[in-house]
Amino acid sequence: MRKSGPPKGLVSYLVLELLDEQPRYGYEILKEIESLSGGHWEPSYGSVYPILYKFEDEGYAQRIEVEDEPDRKYFEITDDGREKLAEKRDEVGDTGDDFIDVILGFYHVFAVLGTDERFEIENPDEGEGWRFDEAFSAWIVEQLIRHHEYYFDDFERVEDTPEEFADRMGL
């Protein structure tokens, strides 16, 4: 179970991966991560900039001057940074369960707020905003299916219970 936020090490991994593509400045990294999330998540300035400065101190990144933009602090990855990136790829590869906890955890809270009588959510009037109800729940699931089909292949229902799936996948 996740306590909060993205999986540990994800933001620092993304920073190194993006620097490996090309030199970048902090705000550009924030916007690229937002784009990777489909516009649904952007790490805070308070997480990206300290990571850049830490990577600079540790020799994983270095500041460079960009002729056309002297006021921006651009960073590029170093050879040590590429070695660290290889380690980070392994680390992030082991965080799948954390991603599942975040995705399913927030979806469960959404569904509970719409169905559990203990919570008296005042939904906006229809057509006035997002609602905690079946129609919006179905839309969320539909978007997940569309993303699955975009990135992978046709969606097929998985009939396994969570326990059966875990056993079948060796989790």
N, C-alpha and C positions, 0 to 999 in steps of 0.2 A: 504494500500500500504506500502510495506517495504521500508525503506530508504537504508539499506545495511546489509550485513552479515546474519548469521543464526538467527533464532528467539531468542529473549532475554531469557536468562537463559538456553538455550540448552546445552552449553558447560559445565556449572557448574552442570547441571543435569547429563550429561553423566559421568563426573568425579566421582560424588557420586555413581552412579549406578555401575560403573566399580570397584570402591573401595569396594562396598558392595559384589562383587563377590570374591575378594581376594586383599591382599595388592599389591600395584603397585608403580612404579616410573614414573616420568613425561613422559619420552620418550615412555615408554610402553603404557601409556594412549593415547598419540598422535597416535601411530601406530594402536592401537585397534580402535580408532575412524575412522581413515582412512580405516581400514578394514570394519567397519560397513557401510561406505559409498560406498563400492565396489571399493575403491581406487580413488574416484573422489573428495574427500574433506578431508583435514586435518587441524584442527585448528592450529593457530600459537603457537610457544613456548610462545610468549608474552601474550597468553590468558590462557593457561593451568597452567603454573607455578605460576602466581599470584593467580589463583583460589586455587591451592593446599596450598599456604602459607596463604591465607585468611582463608581457611577452618581450617588450623592448629591454627591460631590465635583465631578463633571463637569456637574452640573445636569440630569441625565436623570431623576432621581427626587428626591423630597423626603420627609422624615419628617413624619408628621402625628400629631396626638394623637387617640386614639379614646376617647371619654368613658367607655365601659364597661370599657376595658382600658388603664389608664394605664401599666402596666408593660411592655406590648408595644411594640416598635418597628415601627410600621406605615410603609410607604412607598407613595407614589403617584407615577405617572408625570407628568412635566411636558411642556409643549409641545416643549421641546428633546428630551425623551425620545421623544416620538412621531415626531419627525424621525429620530432615531437608529434607532427601530424600523423605519421604512421602509427604511433602509439595511441593517439586519440581515436583513430579509425577503429582500432581494436576495442577501446573502451566503450565508444558509442555503440558499437555492434552488440554489446552486451546489455543495452538498456531497453530492449523491446518491451519487457514487462512494465517498465516505468511509463512508457508511452501508452500502453494499454490501460494502465491504472488511471492516467490523466483523462484519456478519451472517454472510457466507460464511466469513470467516477463523475465527471461533470455531466454526462448524459443522464446518469441515474438521478443526480440532484435535480436536473431539469424536469425529468418525468415525475419525480416525487412532488416537486412544487406544483405540478399541474394536477396531481391525482390524490395526494394524501390530505385527508380532511383536517389534519392538525395544522396545516398551513393555509392561511386565508389570503392568498395572493390576489391582489387587485389587478387583474389584467386590464390593459387598455381596451377600449371599445374596438370591435372588429373594424379593421381598416385603419386603425390609429397607431399600430405598433406591434412589436413582437409579443406573442402570448404564450403562456404555459398551457398548451392544450394539445389535443390529438393531431390536429391539422399541422401545427408547427413541428411536432415530434415526427410526423410522417415526412415532412419536408427535410428535416435534418437527416433522417435515415436515407432518403432518396439522394441527397447530396453525397453522402458517404458511398453509396452504391455507384453513383456517377463517377466519383473520383477513383474508385476501385477499377471501374471499366476503362477509364482514361489511362491510368498508370499500368494496369496489369492486363486483364482480359475480361471476358464476359463474367458477370457475377452469377454464382450458383449458391443457393442457400446451403448452409452447413447445419445439418440436423443434430450434430453432437451436443450433448450437455457440456457445460464448462469442464466437468470432470473427465468426460469421455474425450473431449478435444485435447485436454492436457495429457491424458494417457497416450493418445494416438500420436501426439507430436513430441512425446518424451520430455514434457515440461515438469 
